[in-house]
């Protein structure tokens, strides 16, 4: 049964191909792999390049680049993290998940990636602890 919903979408300037929202934080990536952070009125470009980005409810931000390198934002610059991922998802600083090219699933625990059962090409972690993935 299809229901019609009336939503009040607000258009903002910019040309992103990926966007992530966590808490009151919004980050995105454009087609040129440039990284942007919403400042409440417009986009601030952040140094670095990424093909995927995720921000958590606590302001934690992680991204992956075209070379499968993984980075976390420390508030002023990117820290290169161990591992090689094609997708990363951040619920908060204690709940980070990723997927690599071999479709292995990883959870960041105690400063390291730990492989978990399953296979995926994309993953998303919610701040409530739920984790969903797509396997093809």
N, C-alpha and C positions, 0 to 999 in steps of 0.2 A: 504494500500500500504506500504509494508515494505521497509525501506530505510537502507542501510548499512552505518554505521558511523565508521570512523577510529578514535579511541581514543588512546591517549598516556598515558595509566595507568602506574603509578610508584609504584612498590611494596616496602613496608616498613616493617621492622621486627616487629613482635608482633603477638599476637593471641587474638584479641578482638572479642566479640560476639555482642557488641553494640558500636556505634561510633556516635558522635555529632560534627558538625562543625558550628561555628558562628563567623563571621568576620574572623580573622586570628587565631582563637582558635580551637583546636581539643582536645576532651576528649573522653575516652572510658572505657569500662568495659570488663573484661575477664570472662571466664567460672567460675572462682573461686570467682567472684564478686569483684575482686581487681579493683581499680580505677587508671587510667593513664591519664597523660597530655602530649601532644606532645610538645617538646622543640625546634623543628626545625631540629633536627638531630636524635632524638630517644625519647623514652618514659620515663617519670619520674613517678614512682609510688607515688600516693598520699594516705595518710592514709584514712582508712574507707573502707566500703563495700557497694556495690550498685548493683541493678539489672537493673536499668535504669538511664540514665544521659542525660542532655541537657545543651548546652551552647548557649548563645545569642550573638548577633553581638557586644555588648558592653563588653563582657567578663564575664557576669553573668553566673554562673553555679549552677544548682540545680540537685539533685539526689533523688532517692527513693531506700530504701533497701528492703530485703525480708520480713521484718516485716511491710511494708507499711509506715515506718517513712520517713519523708521528710526533706531534708537538703539543705541549700544554702552555697556556698563557699564565705568566706570573704577575700580571698587572701592568707590566711595562715592556715585556719582550717575550719571545717564545723560547721555551726550554725543549730541546730535543729529547724525546723519550725513547727508550729501547723498543725494539720490535719493528715490524713492517706490516702495515694494515692498509686496506682499501676503504674501510668504513670505521668510524668511531662514534660512540654515543655516550653522552655524559648526563647522568641523572643529577649527580652532585660529586664532590671531590672524592667521596668514598664509594662511588658506584659508577664505574667507567667500563664500557664494553667495546669490543672491536672484532672485526672480521678480516682475515687475510685473503690473498689471491687463491689459496688452496681451499677456501671456504671454511677454514677452521675458526671456531668461536673462542674468544679470550675474555677473561675478566681481570681487571687490574686490582690486585690485592697485595697489600704490604710491600708496595714499591716494585712489583713485577707482574708480568702477564702470566696468567695461569689458564691453560686450555681447558675447556669444558666440553661435554658431549654435544654432538650435533654438528650440522653443517649449515652455512648461511652465506648469502651474498650481501645482505643488508641487515642491520640490527638497530633497535631503538630501545632505550632504557627510560622508563618513566620515574618521576621523583617519588612515586608511591612504592617503588621496588619491582614493578612489573617489567619484564623484558620480552620483547617480541622480535621475531626475525623473519626474513623471507629467504627461502632456500633455492630459488631459481629465478 
